[in-house]
C-alpha cells in the first residue's frame, strides 16, 4: 500500500520560533515557494511532451500536486516569518512575468530522454538544496518542511530516473549527449526562473526586473548553505 503523503496541517506549527529566523533565509524561501507553486504548468508541459505515455502523464500530474504542496508549505511559513509577504499576490506577480511554454509539443531538450535527464538533474539539486537549508536553519518548522521536501525530491528523482532508463534504451543517447543535456540544465540555474522568483517575492512593487541583479541576489544567499556533503550527494546520483 502506498504511504500517505504528509500534510501541511501536520507540520509542527505550534513550535514556530520567530527568534530563530534568519532574514536572509526568508528571502530565498519566498522565492522557492513561487517556483514550487508553479508546478502545474510544468506538468502540462510534460504531458504535452509525452503524449503517447498516459502512465507517465499520470505520474507527472501526481508529481506536480506534491510540488505545489511544497510551495504552499514554504509560502505559509514565509507569511509567518514576514508579515508583508502574501503568497498568492506574489504567485500572481511571478506567473505574470515568467511563463512556461505549456503549448510546446516537443521537449526543449531535443528528446524525451533528454527531458527526463533534465528532470533528474532538477530533483537531485533541489533535494540537496532543501537538505542544506534544513541542516542549517534552527527554526523548527522550516527545518521540518525542508526535510520533508528533500525526501520528496529524492523520491521524485527516482521516479524520473526509472522512466529515463526506459527512454534511454529506446533512444540510445550516448554518454556525451547525456552529459551535454545535464550541463545545459545546470546552467539554467542562472536563467529567469529563479531570478524572477526572487524578484517577484522580494522586490518592491515599483522595482524593475534585471536578471543579473536578481540572479546575484539569489545566489549570494543560496550558495552559502551548501556543505561538502550536500555537493557529494548531488554528484553521487546518476543520470
Buried (B, 14 or more C-beta within 10 A) or exposed (E): EEEEEBEBEEBEBEEBEEEBBBEEBBBBBBBBBBBBBBBBBBBBBBBBBBEEBEEBBEBBBBBBEBBBBBBBBBBBBBBBBBEEBBBEEBBEBBBEEBEBEBEEEEBEBBBBBBBBBBBBBBBBBBBBBBBBBBBBBEBBBBBBBBBBBBBBBBBBBEBBBEBBEBBBEEBEBEEEBBEBBBEBBBEBBBEBBBBBBBBBBBBEEEEEBEBEBBBBBBBEBBEEBBBEEBEEBBEEBEB
